[in-house]
Amino acid sequence: MTIEGSSSGHSVRNFSIPLHQESVILLEKYLRDITYIHHVILSGPLRTMVDNIYGDIEKHAPISPAQVALLLSILSSAMFTWTRKDSENAPFATSEKVNATSSVWVKGTLDLLDHCRRISLQSIEAIQAMIILSFAITNIEGITARFRDLLSTAITAARELSLHKVDHQPGIDRREEAPADSVESEMKRRVWWYLVATDWYVSSPTAALAKARY
């Protein structure tokens, strides 16, 4: 597939992603069993985004790397928690193989996020991908330097997108903002406060003790 490059229109190397049907199965696994842990997405817009990604692939249209990164972060998270029961009604290999494949999509997500940084592409999808990927990495490695780097990068990107100002008075910084009760504002609000809460926890003595025990 071709993903968006820089403003000059340059593309980057091809990336492989699962078939549409496979992605939908993993997406529903994520929404059913995992999303309650990290409330940083909304199911309706997410399903639409995934359908649009595959629709653009069929039309050979450019694809947003941030959106693909979000998709891959969700797939890697769902794969890591895949069980034998999940495999009963899914066209996948054994749960052990699905679990092992999670690390492949973690690497692919990191690659795409690095590309987004290189072309200065800041978006809510990239931040959501960082958050979800950080949990996959925590499950695989624990609270490591890579986890902390993702969290720090996500917080910096969120500030650059002014997510911390989502509930400020309209026009206070002379920028047009989405209405406070819009879906966009709710998504920004969820992402920002989740980052804040996670940063608080990681900085707490409880998290430090957990890291030491790990």
Secondary structure as GFF3:
##gff-version 3
##sequence-region A 1 214
A	DSSP	alpha_helix	20	29	.	.	.	ID=ss1
A	DSSP	pi_helix	30	34	.	.	.	ID=ss2
A	DSSP	alpha_helix	43	58	.	.	.	ID=ss3
A	DSSP	alpha_helix	65	80	.	.	.	ID=ss4
A	DSSP	alpha_helix	84	87	.	.	.	ID=ss5
A	DSSP	alpha_helix	95	118	.	.	.	ID=ss6
A	DSSP	alpha_helix	124	141	.	.	.	ID=ss7
A	DSSP	alpha_helix	145	160	.	.	.	ID=ss8
A	DSSP	three_ten_helix	163	165	.	.	.	ID=ss9
A	DSSP	alpha_helix	183	202	.	.	.	ID=ss10
A	DSSP	alpha_helix	205	213	.	.	.	ID=ss11
###
